[in-house]
């Protein structure tokens, strides 16, 4: 039986479901190298309902969800950075039990289509160095990492690789 995911732009009504996707994915992806207290702090400070409302109202921020059988299982958000003239994939998270089934690639395609609508030909992103499965997945998809910067989650600082790929539509 195939999953048959659907994709759509998010609404504010999706906030609670997106929060669950983010937090559960973060625990699965980051808990080996970031203390849970720091993950919780970051989540509470940057992904509250108020923060989501601000993201929703920001015309430079566009997000999509993926649903399976009416349940949100993935989330991706892009942000246009006018100063750098870049379009960033700021978030792409799929619940662990739905990873490896093409949902992340589908979300990435939706982000890239929207980026092209805004005249971008590349998509940029950042990945924590210790998040090896995600880093390898992005490399497999053709991303080249060309910059490094520190990323702070709570009291923990990790190395963040920043890279891009040409949009392939």
N, CA, C and O of each residue as an XYZ file, in Angstrom:
676
protein
N       0.847     -1.179      0.000
C       0.000      0.000      0.000
C       0.892      1.241      0.000
O       1.747      1.403      0.871
N       0.682      2.121     -0.993
C       1.501      3.315     -1.068
C       0.927      4.412     -0.165
O      -0.250      4.398      0.197
N       1.795      5.354      0.181
C       1.403      6.418      1.095
C       0.503      7.462      0.446
O      -0.428      7.956      1.082
N       0.766      7.800     -0.797
C       0.048      8.847     -1.511
C      -0.032     10.150     -0.718
O      -1.123     10.597     -0.362
N       1.121     10.757     -0.443
C       1.097     12.033      0.280
C       0.510     13.140     -0.578
O       0.602     13.108     -1.805
N      -0.085     14.106      0.074
C      -0.544     15.312     -0.598
C       0.258     16.482     -0.044
O       0.788     16.418      1.065
N       0.339     17.544     -0.825
C       1.116     18.717     -0.458
C       0.254     19.955     -0.654
O      -0.553     20.031     -1.581
N       0.441     20.921      0.233
C      -0.288     22.181      0.120
C       0.436     23.241      0.938
O       1.261     22.930      1.796
N       0.104     24.525      0.648
C       0.633     25.586      1.495
C      -0.032     25.480      2.859
O      -1.188     25.074      2.976
N       0.712     25.848      3.872
C       0.211     25.718      5.238
C      -0.772     26.836      5.571
O      -0.834     27.869      4.904
N      -1.527     26.588      6.617
C      -2.416     27.605      7.175
C      -2.097     27.726      8.663
O      -1.440     26.856      9.234
N      -2.553     28.783      9.273
C      -2.334     28.939     10.721
C      -2.984     27.811     11.503
O      -2.516     27.461     12.587
N      -4.051     27.239     10.974
C      -4.708     26.112     11.648
C      -3.812     24.886     11.735
O      -4.093     23.970     12.508
N      -2.739     24.854     10.955
C      -1.803     23.726     10.964
C      -0.753     23.830     12.062
O       0.039     22.904     12.244
N      -0.730     24.940     12.798
C       0.354     25.222     13.737
C       0.612     24.074     14.703
O       1.756     23.636     14.824
N      -0.388     23.578     15.382
C      -0.159     22.511     16.378
C       0.414     21.254     15.748
O       1.308     20.627     16.317
N      -0.090     20.880     14.583
C       0.425     19.684     13.914
C       1.868     19.889     13.446
O       2.687     18.974     13.533
N       2.174     21.084     12.952
C       3.546     21.372     12.527
C       4.478     21.347     13.741
O       5.590     20.825     13.657
N       4.035     21.904     14.858
C       4.849     21.880     16.070
C       5.188     20.436     16.465
O       6.314     20.155     16.877
N       4.232     19.537     16.343
C       4.485     18.121     16.663
C       5.517     17.523     15.716
O       6.407     16.788     16.144
N       5.398     17.839     14.430
C       6.372     17.334     13.454
C       7.768     17.852     13.803
O       8.728     17.082     13.843
N       7.876     19.151     14.054
C       9.176     19.733     14.382
C       9.784     19.090     15.618
O      10.914     18.603     15.586
N       9.027     19.091     16.704
C       9.596     18.620     17.965
C       9.974     17.143     17.897
O      11.053     16.764     18.352
N       9.110     16.312     17.340
C       9.411     14.880     17.251
C      10.597     14.608     16.337
O      11.410     13.725     16.609
N      10.690     15.358     15.266
C      11.821     15.181     14.349
C      13.112     15.670     14.990
O      14.160     15.041     14.846
N      13.035     16.788     15.694
C      14.225     17.293     16.385
C      14.734     16.294     17.404
O      15.937     16.045     17.480
N      13.838     15.720     18.187
C      14.268     14.735     19.182
C      14.975     13.569     18.504
O      16.028     13.125     18.963
N      14.401     13.077     17.422
C      14.996     11.942     16.721
C      16.332     12.312     16.070
O      17.238     11.482     15.999
N      16.452     13.543     15.602
C      17.643     13.953     14.844
C      18.747     14.560     15.692
O      19.927     14.387     15.387
N      18.380     15.273     16.759
C      19.361     16.077     17.488
C      19.692     15.581     18.890
O      20.708     15.991     19.449
N      18.883     14.724     19.469
C      19.057     14.362     20.889
C      20.385     13.669     21.176
O      20.817     13.628     22.329
N      21.040     13.124     20.157
C      22.347     12.486     20.380
C      23.457     13.503     20.611
O      24.501     13.161     21.166
N      23.241     14.766     20.187
C      24.318     15.748     20.337
C      23.859     17.089     20.921
O      24.686     17.970     21.154
N      22.565     17.253     21.157
C      22.049     18.458     21.811
C      21.175     18.016     22.978
O      20.258     17.220     22.776
N      21.427     18.504     24.193
C      20.593     18.111     25.337
C      19.117     18.448     25.099
O      18.790     19.472     24.498
N      18.257     17.591     25.570
C      16.811     17.781     25.390
C      16.365     19.113     25.979
O      15.454     19.747     25.446
N      16.989     19.546     27.066
C      16.612     20.839     27.651
C      16.870     21.990     26.673
O      16.095     22.945     26.624
N      17.955     21.903     25.895
C      18.246     22.940     24.900
C      17.286     22.854     23.720
O      16.869     23.881     23.185
N      16.932     21.641     23.311
C      15.948     21.467     22.238
C      14.613     22.072     22.668
O      13.975     22.796     21.903
N      14.201     21.771     23.887
C      12.928     22.290     24.398
C      12.963     23.818     24.497
O      11.997     24.486     24.128
N      14.059     24.364     24.988
C      14.185     25.822     25.104
C      14.057     26.487     23.734
O      13.310     27.452     23.571
N      14.791     25.963     22.752
C      14.764     26.534     21.410
C      13.354     26.450     20.816
O      12.852     27.414     20.237
N      12.739     25.300     20.968
C      11.378     25.113     20.468
C      10.417     26.118     21.100
O       9.640     26.765     20.398
N      10.471     26.246     22.410
C       9.567     27.157     23.120
C       9.788     28.613     22.719
O       8.841     29.398     22.668
N      11.050     28.975     22.434
C      11.371     30.364     22.136
C      11.196     30.745     20.666
O      10.982     31.918     20.360
N      11.282     29.784     19.761
C      11.233     30.117     18.341
C      10.050     29.527     17.588
O       9.793     29.919     16.449
N       9.335     28.610     18.187
C       8.239     27.963     17.463
C       6.937     27.956     18.246
O       6.154     27.010     18.161
N       6.714     29.006     19.001
C       5.448     29.182     19.717
C       4.361     29.551     18.703
O       4.654     29.832     17.541
N       3.126     29.545     19.150
C       2.029     29.947     18.263
C       2.213     31.384     17.790
O       1.881     31.707     16.649
N       2.734     32.243     18.648
C       2.973     33.640     18.262
C       4.033     33.713     17.161
O       3.882     34.464     16.197
N       5.104     32.931     17.310
C       6.147     32.921     16.286
C       5.608     32.405     14.955
O       5.950     32.933     13.898
N       4.766     31.370     15.006
C       4.183     30.854     13.766
C       3.289     31.900     13.116
O       3.284     32.034     11.892
N       2.537     32.637     13.914
C       1.681     33.696     13.368
C       2.534     34.754     12.665
O       2.146     35.267     11.616
N       3.692     35.079     13.239
C       4.588     36.049     12.607
C       5.162     35.497     11.302
O       5.267     36.221     10.312
N       5.533     34.208     11.302
C       6.033     33.586     10.074
C       4.948     33.597      8.996
O       5.222     33.870      7.827
N       3.725     33.299      9.403
C       2.604     33.239      8.471
C       2.364     34.607      7.828
O       2.030     34.692      6.646
N       2.535     35.665      8.604
C       2.294     37.024      8.114
C       3.471     37.605      7.341
O       3.338     38.658      6.717
N       4.614     36.940      7.371
C       5.814     37.439      6.700
C       5.763     37.078      5.214
O       5.805     35.895      4.877
N       5.675     38.058      4.323
C       5.585     37.741      2.890
C       6.855     37.097      2.320
O       6.821     36.532      1.227
N       7.963     37.179      3.045
C       9.209     36.556      2.587
C       9.346     35.113      3.060
O      10.325     34.443      2.733
N       8.376     34.635      3.822
C       8.395     33.280      4.363
C       7.184     32.522      3.816
O       6.043     32.954      3.978
N       7.449     31.386      3.165
C       6.390     30.579      2.558
C       6.605     29.136      3.002
O       7.728     28.631      2.968
N       5.527     28.474      3.417
C       5.669     27.117      3.955
C       4.648     26.163      3.344
O       3.587     26.564      2.866
N       5.011     24.895      3.382
C       4.186     23.812      2.852
C       4.103     22.688      3.880
O       4.992     22.526      4.717
N       3.040     21.930      3.805
C       2.912     20.726      4.605
C       2.648     19.551      3.674
O       2.174     19.708      2.549
N       2.970     18.375      4.183
C       2.637     17.132      3.505
C       1.714     16.351      4.427
O       1.942     16.260      5.633
N       0.682     15.799      3.841
C      -0.279     15.025      4.621
C      -0.373     13.605      4.079
O      -0.265     13.368      2.876
N      -0.575     12.687      4.984
C      -0.885     11.303      4.646
C      -2.149     10.952      5.406
O      -2.198     11.051      6.632
N      -3.161     10.544      4.676
C      -4.460     10.198      5.270
C      -4.985     11.313      6.177
O      -5.530     11.054      7.250
N      -4.812     12.549      5.729
C      -5.345     13.690      6.458
C      -4.522     14.151      7.643
O      -4.945     15.055      8.364
N      -3.348     13.552      7.867
C      -2.485     13.929      8.994
C      -1.188     14.543      8.461
O      -0.567     14.006      7.543
N      -0.793     15.661      9.043
C       0.447     16.316      8.633
C       1.634     15.482      9.109
O       1.771     15.176     10.293
N       2.488     15.125      8.147
C       3.658     14.298      8.450
C       4.960     14.991      8.076
O       6.041     14.496      8.397
N       4.866     16.154      7.388
C       6.060     16.867      6.977
C       5.788     18.345      6.832
O       4.648     18.769      6.642
N       6.853     19.125      6.923
C       6.760     20.582      6.886
C       8.029     21.128      6.250
O       9.130     20.670      6.556
N       7.876     22.101      5.371
C       9.024     22.791      4.776
C       8.700     24.272      4.682
O       7.576     24.663      4.367
N       9.716     25.093      4.965
C       9.531     26.536      4.900
C      10.725     27.172      4.212
O      11.878     26.851      4.500
N      10.425     28.076      3.301
C      11.468     28.836      2.620
C      11.407     30.286      3.080
O      10.370     30.770      3.532
N      12.525     30.955      2.956
C      12.607     32.367      3.338
C      13.455     33.081      2.301
O      14.558     32.645      1.969
N      12.928     34.172      1.801
C      13.666     34.984      0.844
C      14.518     35.975      1.630
O      14.009     36.767      2.422
N      15.820     35.912      1.394
C      16.757     36.824      2.041
C      17.162     37.865      1.001
O      18.013     37.617      0.147
N      16.534     39.035      1.094
C      16.784     40.066      0.078
C      18.189     40.640      0.175
O      18.767     41.027     -0.841
N      18.753     40.701      1.386
C      20.105     41.247      1.540
C      21.137     40.378      0.809
O      22.031     40.895      0.140
N      21.004     39.064      0.945
C      21.953     38.149      0.305
C      21.518     37.747     -1.099
O      22.276     37.093     -1.815
N      20.315     38.126     -1.498
C      19.763     37.686     -2.779
C      19.761     36.159     -2.871
O      20.159     35.572     -3.877
N      19.300     35.542     -1.782
C      19.221     34.084     -1.718
C      17.835     33.664     -1.248
O      17.137     34.390     -0.540
N      17.473     32.473     -1.667
C      16.265     31.837     -1.161
C      16.724     30.643     -0.323
O      17.400     29.743     -0.822
N      16.351     30.648      0.949
C      16.770     29.602      1.874
C      15.639     28.617      2.159
O      14.491     29.013      2.361
N      15.972     27.361      2.171
C      15.107     26.345      2.742
C      15.437     26.366      4.226
O      16.432     25.777      4.649
N      14.614     27.036      5.015
C      14.917     27.219      6.439
C      14.514     26.019      7.277
O      15.103     25.763      8.327
N      13.518     25.289      6.816
C      13.045     24.111      7.557
C      12.591     23.062      6.569
O      11.917     23.371      5.587
N      12.956     21.830      6.827
C      12.386     20.685      6.116
C      12.436     19.535      7.101
O      13.505     19.006      7.405
N      11.273     19.154      7.595
C      11.189     18.094      8.601
C      10.082     17.128      8.235
O       8.979     17.531      7.865
N      10.392     15.850      8.344
C       9.430     14.780      8.108
C       9.487     13.865      9.327
O      10.566     13.495      9.789
N       8.316     13.506      9.839
C       8.286     12.602     10.991
C       9.138     11.371     10.709
O       9.114     10.845      9.597
N       9.893     10.905     11.709
C      10.820      9.793     11.481
C      10.185      8.571     10.808
O      10.804      7.951      9.943
N       8.978      8.228     11.192
C       8.351      7.027     10.622
C       7.932      7.208      9.161
O       7.543      6.237      8.512
N       8.007      8.444      8.630
C       7.662      8.704      7.236
C       8.878      9.079      6.398
O       8.739      9.373      5.210
N      10.065      9.072      6.996
C      11.277      9.389      6.255
C      11.630      8.233      5.328
O      11.305      7.076      5.595
N      12.301      8.571      4.237
C      12.708      7.557      3.269
C      11.602      7.140      2.323
O      11.736      6.139      1.618
N      10.513      7.889      2.295
C       9.370      7.542      1.451
C       9.068      8.615      0.398
O       7.997      8.608     -0.208
N      10.015      9.537      0.183
C       9.865     10.549     -0.848
C       9.152     11.817     -0.411
O       8.987     12.737     -1.213
N       8.731     11.885      0.831
C       7.978     13.049      1.300
C       8.870     14.285      1.377
O       8.453     15.372      0.977
N      10.079     14.133      1.882
C      11.007     15.258      1.946
C      11.338     15.794      0.561
O      11.398     17.007      0.359
N      11.551     14.896     -0.391
C      11.825     15.326     -1.767
C      10.630     16.063     -2.357
O      10.799     17.039     -3.087
N       9.430     15.602     -2.045
C       8.229     16.279     -2.518
C       8.102     17.676     -1.942
O       7.742     18.616     -2.652
N       8.394     17.814     -0.661
C       8.358     19.139     -0.037
C       9.405     20.059     -0.660
O       9.131     21.230     -0.926
N      10.598     19.528     -0.890
C      11.663     20.317     -1.513
C      11.237     20.794     -2.902
O      11.512     21.938     -3.265
N      10.573     19.943     -3.683
C      10.102     20.348     -5.011
C       9.108     21.503     -4.914
O       9.153     22.423     -5.731
N       8.219     21.465     -3.934
C       7.262     22.558     -3.774
C       7.973     23.867     -3.427
O       7.625     24.926     -3.950
N       8.961     23.788     -2.551
C       9.735     24.981     -2.199
C      10.470     25.506     -3.425
O      10.485     26.711     -3.672
N      11.075     24.613     -4.187
C      11.829     25.057     -5.362
C      10.915     25.691     -6.411
O      11.298     26.681     -7.035
N       9.731     25.149     -6.617
C       8.791     25.767     -7.560
C       8.454     27.194     -7.137
O       8.403     28.102     -7.967
N       8.227     27.378     -5.855
C       7.896     28.717     -5.349
C       9.105     29.638     -5.472
O       8.955     30.820     -5.781
N      10.301     29.106     -5.231
C      11.515     29.913     -5.387
C      11.664     30.389     -6.831
O      12.022     31.543     -7.067
N      11.393     29.516     -7.793
C      11.461     29.888     -9.209
C      10.424     30.973     -9.504
O      10.696     31.902    -10.265
N       9.242     30.858     -8.906
C       8.214     31.900     -9.081
C       8.723     33.265     -8.624
O       8.261     34.299     -9.107
N       9.676     33.265     -7.693
C      10.265     34.506     -7.190
C      11.614     34.803     -7.855
O      12.403     35.599     -7.347
N      11.867     34.152     -8.998
C      13.046     34.394     -9.843
C      14.362     33.898     -9.260
O      15.423     34.410     -9.618
N      14.315     32.922     -8.379
C      15.547     32.321     -7.868
C      15.877     31.078     -8.685
O      14.986     30.361     -9.139
N      17.174     30.836     -8.862
C      17.640     29.663     -9.605
C      18.434     28.710     -8.715
O      18.861     27.643     -9.155
N      18.626     29.112     -7.459
C      19.320     28.254     -6.492
C      18.516     28.242     -5.202
O      17.786     29.183     -4.888
N      18.670     27.156     -4.471
C      18.075     27.058     -3.142
C      19.222     26.799     -2.160
O      20.082     25.950     -2.398
N      19.215     27.543     -1.058
C      20.259     27.455     -0.039
C      19.675     26.841      1.226
O      18.469     26.914      1.462
N      20.535     26.236      2.036
C      20.095     25.676      3.316
C      21.276     25.503      4.247
O      22.434     25.598      3.840
N      20.960     25.249      5.498
C      21.972     24.950      6.501
C      21.641     23.643      7.187
O      20.474     23.340      7.436
N      22.680     22.862      7.496
C      22.520     21.565      8.158
C      23.581     21.443      9.244
O      24.751     21.756      9.023
N      23.165     20.991     10.401
C      24.124     20.772     11.488
C      25.096     19.652     11.106
O      24.701     18.607     10.589
N      26.369     19.902     11.377
C      27.417     18.950     11.032
C      27.149     17.557     11.609
O      27.401     16.549     10.949
N      26.638     17.503     12.842
C      26.403     16.217     13.494
C      25.143     15.510     12.991
O      24.923     14.344     13.318
N      24.327     16.187     12.216
C      23.121     15.580     11.668
C      23.495     14.868     10.361
O      23.076     15.267      9.274
N      24.285     13.819     10.497
C      24.879     13.134      9.352
C      23.834     12.583      8.371
O      24.019     12.741      7.164
N      22.750     11.947      8.826
C      21.782     11.448      7.837
C      21.209     12.553      6.947
O      21.061     12.358      5.740
N      20.888     13.703      7.527
C      20.362     14.802      6.713
C      21.440     15.370      5.801
O      21.179     15.657      4.632
N      22.630     15.532      6.320
C      23.740     16.050      5.526
C      23.994     15.154      4.307
O      24.163     15.649      3.193
N      24.018     13.846      4.524
C      24.237     12.905      3.415
C      23.077     12.923      2.425
O      23.290     12.801      1.219
N      21.849     13.075      2.926
C      20.676     13.127      2.051
C      20.763     14.353      1.137
O      20.532     14.254     -0.068
N      21.099     15.506      1.720
C      21.210     16.715      0.903
C      22.350     16.590     -0.116
O      22.204     17.036     -1.255
N      23.464     15.999      0.270
C      24.565     15.799     -0.677
C      24.124     14.892     -1.827
O      24.459     15.137     -2.986
N      23.372     13.845     -1.494
C      22.856     12.930     -2.510
C      21.943     13.658     -3.496
O      21.874     13.300     -4.672
N      21.250     14.674     -3.010
C      20.353     15.464     -3.860
C      21.090     16.550     -4.646
O      20.469     17.300     -5.399
N      22.403     16.635     -4.472
C      23.192     17.560     -5.269
C      23.562     18.868     -4.598
O      24.044     19.784     -5.263
N      23.349     18.976     -3.293
C      23.742     20.198     -2.592
C      25.254     20.206     -2.390
O      25.862     19.176     -2.099
N      25.842     21.376     -2.548
C      27.261     21.600     -2.307
C      27.374     22.540     -1.116
O      26.746     23.599     -1.094
N      28.166     22.161     -0.135
C      28.308     22.968      1.075
C      29.573     23.805      0.965
O      30.671     23.286      0.766
N      29.386     25.131      1.103
C      30.464     26.068      0.807
C      30.792     27.017      1.959
O      31.772     27.760      1.893
N      29.982     26.995      3.005
C      30.193     27.889      4.140
C      29.972     27.116      5.429
O      29.330     26.065      5.444
N      30.518     27.658      6.512
C      30.258     27.120      7.844
C      29.936     28.274      8.771
O      30.471     29.373      8.629
N      29.058     28.010      9.718
C      28.752     29.029     10.721
C      28.271     28.325     11.984
O      27.743     27.215     11.916
N      28.452     28.967     13.133
C      27.934     28.363     14.364
C      26.408     28.507     14.409
O      25.840     29.486     13.926
N      25.781     27.519     14.995
C      24.327     27.553     15.210
C      24.085     27.258     16.677
O      24.601     26.282     17.220
N      23.308     28.095     17.305
C      23.057     27.972     18.739
C      21.639     27.460     18.970
O      20.668     28.039     18.484
N      21.540     26.380     19.712
C      20.252     25.852     20.146
C      20.316     25.761     21.663
O      20.949     24.864     22.220
N      19.652     26.701     22.319
C      19.759     26.777     23.770
C      21.175     27.171     24.137
O      21.706     28.153     23.618
N      21.788     26.411     25.029
C      23.177     26.681     25.446
C      24.191     25.945     24.583
O      25.397     26.108     24.766
N      23.713     25.142     23.651
C      24.594     24.323     22.819
C      24.859     25.012     21.486
O      23.941     25.476     20.809
N      26.142     25.066     21.127
C      26.533     25.591     19.828
C      27.076     24.435     18.997
O      27.908     23.654     19.457
N      26.587     24.344     17.764
C      27.050     23.307     16.843
C      27.499     23.978     15.547
O      27.113     25.107     15.244
N      28.319     23.257     14.795
C      28.750     23.747     13.493
C      27.640     23.498     12.482
O      27.029     22.430     12.449
N      27.398     24.503     11.665
C      26.322     24.487     10.683
C      26.952     24.605      9.305
O      27.639     25.588      9.027
N      26.733     23.622      8.432
C      27.199     23.715      7.055
C      26.120     24.400      6.230
O      24.942     24.057      6.328
N      26.522     25.362      5.422
C      25.597     26.096      4.561
C      25.946     25.760      3.117
O      27.101     25.840      2.698
N      24.902     25.378      2.362
C      25.144     24.984      0.984
C      23.965     25.316      0.088
O      22.967     25.897      0.515
N      24.115     24.927     -1.164
C      23.108     25.256     -2.168
C      23.103     24.203     -3.254
O      24.001     23.366     -3.350
N      22.062     24.270     -4.070
C      22.058     23.547     -5.336
C      21.258     24.369     -6.332
O      20.394     25.164     -5.962
N      21.567     24.158     -7.599
C      20.754     24.773     -8.633
C      19.400     24.075     -8.611
O      19.313     22.861     -8.430
N      18.365     24.852     -8.795
C      17.011     24.296     -8.772
C      16.804     23.446    -10.013
O      17.091     23.871    -11.132
N      16.298     22.231     -9.794
C      16.113     21.256    -10.863
C      14.619     20.963    -10.993
O      14.087     20.093    -10.304
N      13.962     21.686    -11.867
C      12.529     21.436    -12.081
C      12.270     20.988    -13.500
O      11.124     20.731    -13.867
